[in-house]
Amino acid sequence: MLIAPVAFEVASIMGVQPEPFLMSVAIAASTAFCTPVASPINTLVMGPGNYRFKDYVVIGVPLQIMALAIATLLIPVFLPFY
């Protein structure tokens, strides 16, 4: 991941624990639901499932927003900044 070192450095500059920042990067990297090319699994099931690109967007965007909201609320609870 290219962003993890940046997140770690930002946490260091701010003087807080790096774990919440790194967990945010990990969750953001693993919740790519909006396109079929975001994950090999999505690409593999596209043909046999007869899915279109639009199907990923229709389901993926709300799921992505939900994952963002949940992560934003729960990461500070389980991994406090101080």
C-alpha positions as a Markdown table, in Angstrom:
| # | Residue | x | y | z |
|---|---|---|---|---|
| 1 | Met | 0.0 | 0.0 | 0.0 |
| 2 | Leu | 1.4 | 3.3 | -1.0 |
| 3 | Ile | -0.7 | 5.4 | 1.4 |
| 4 | Ala | 0.2 | 3.6 | 4.6 |
| 5 | Pro | 3.5 | 5.3 | 5.0 |
| 6 | Val | 1.8 | 8.7 | 4.4 |
| 7 | Ala | -0.8 | 7.9 | 7.0 |
| 8 | Phe | 1.9 | 6.9 | 9.5 |
| 9 | Glu | 3.8 | 10.1 | 8.9 |
| 10 | Val | 0.7 | 12.2 | 9.3 |
| 11 | Ala | 0.0 | 10.5 | 12.6 |
| 12 | Ser | 3.6 | 11.1 | 13.7 |
| 13 | Ile | 3.4 | 14.8 | 12.8 |
| 14 | Met | 0.1 | 15.2 | 14.7 |
| 15 | Gly | 1.6 | 13.4 | 17.7 |
| 16 | Val | -1.2 | 10.7 | 17.9 |
| 17 | Gln | -1.2 | 7.0 | 17.6 |
| 18 | Pro | -0.8 | 5.7 | 14.1 |
| 19 | Glu | -3.1 | 2.7 | 14.4 |
| 20 | Pro | -6.4 | 4.5 | 13.6 |
| 21 | Phe | -4.8 | 6.0 | 10.5 |
| 22 | Leu | -3.4 | 2.7 | 9.3 |
| 23 | Met | -6.7 | 0.9 | 10.0 |
| 24 | Ser | -8.5 | 3.5 | 8.0 |
| 25 | Val | -6.1 | 3.0 | 5.1 |
| 26 | Ala | -6.5 | -0.8 | 5.3 |
| 27 | Ile | -10.3 | -0.6 | 5.3 |
| 28 | Ala | -10.4 | 1.9 | 2.5 |
| 29 | Ala | -8.2 | -0.3 | 0.4 |
| 30 | Ser | -10.3 | -3.4 | 1.0 |
| 31 | Thr | -13.7 | -1.9 | 0.5 |
| 32 | Ala | -13.6 | -1.3 | -3.3 |
| 33 | Phe | -17.1 | -2.3 | -4.3 |
| 34 | Cys | -18.0 | 0.3 | -7.0 |
| 35 | Thr | -16.3 | -1.3 | -10.0 |
| 36 | Pro | -15.7 | -4.8 | -11.3 |
| 37 | Val | -12.0 | -4.1 | -11.8 |
| 38 | Ala | -11.4 | -3.1 | -8.1 |
| 39 | Ser | -10.9 | -6.7 | -7.1 |
| 40 | Pro | -10.1 | -9.9 | -8.9 |
| 41 | Ile | -13.1 | -11.6 | -7.3 |
| 42 | Asn | -15.4 | -9.0 | -8.7 |
| 43 | Thr | -13.9 | -9.5 | -12.2 |
| 44 | Leu | -14.1 | -13.3 | -11.9 |
| 45 | Val | -17.8 | -13.4 | -11.1 |
| 46 | Met | -18.8 | -10.7 | -13.7 |
| 47 | Gly | -18.9 | -13.1 | -16.7 |
| 48 | Pro | -20.5 | -16.2 | -15.1 |
| 49 | Gly | -23.0 | -14.0 | -13.1 |
| 50 | Asn | -23.9 | -12.1 | -16.2 |
| 51 | Tyr | -23.3 | -8.8 | -14.4 |
| 52 | Arg | -22.9 | -5.4 | -16.0 |
| 53 | Phe | -20.7 | -2.5 | -14.9 |
| 54 | Lys | -23.9 | -0.7 | -13.8 |
| 55 | Asp | -24.8 | -3.5 | -11.4 |
| 56 | Tyr | -21.6 | -2.9 | -9.5 |
| 57 | Val | -22.2 | 0.8 | -9.3 |
| 58 | Val | -25.9 | 0.5 | -8.2 |
| 59 | Ile | -25.0 | -1.9 | -5.3 |
| 60 | Gly | -21.4 | -0.8 | -4.7 |
| 61 | Val | -21.9 | 3.0 | -4.1 |
| 62 | Pro | -24.4 | 2.6 | -1.2 |
| 63 | Leu | -22.3 | -0.2 | 0.2 |
| 64 | Gln | -19.2 | 1.9 | 0.0 |
| 65 | Ile | -20.9 | 4.8 | 1.8 |
| 66 | Met | -22.1 | 2.5 | 4.5 |
| 67 | Ala | -18.6 | 1.0 | 5.0 |
| 68 | Leu | -17.2 | 4.6 | 5.2 |
| 69 | Ala | -19.8 | 5.6 | 7.8 |
| 70 | Ile | -19.3 | 2.6 | 10.0 |
| 71 | Ala | -15.5 | 2.8 | 9.8 |
| 72 | Thr | -15.6 | 6.5 | 10.6 |
| 73 | Leu | -17.7 | 5.8 | 13.7 |
| 74 | Leu | -16.0 | 2.6 | 15.0 |
| 75 | Ile | -12.3 | 3.1 | 14.3 |
| 76 | Pro | -11.9 | 5.8 | 17.0 |
| 77 | Val | -13.9 | 3.7 | 19.4 |
| 78 | Phe | -11.7 | 0.6 | 19.1 |
| 79 | Leu | -8.4 | 2.4 | 18.2 |
| 80 | Pro | -8.3 | 5.7 | 20.1 |
| 81 | Phe | -6.0 | 8.4 | 18.9 |
| 82 | Tyr | -4.4 | 9.0 | 22.3 |
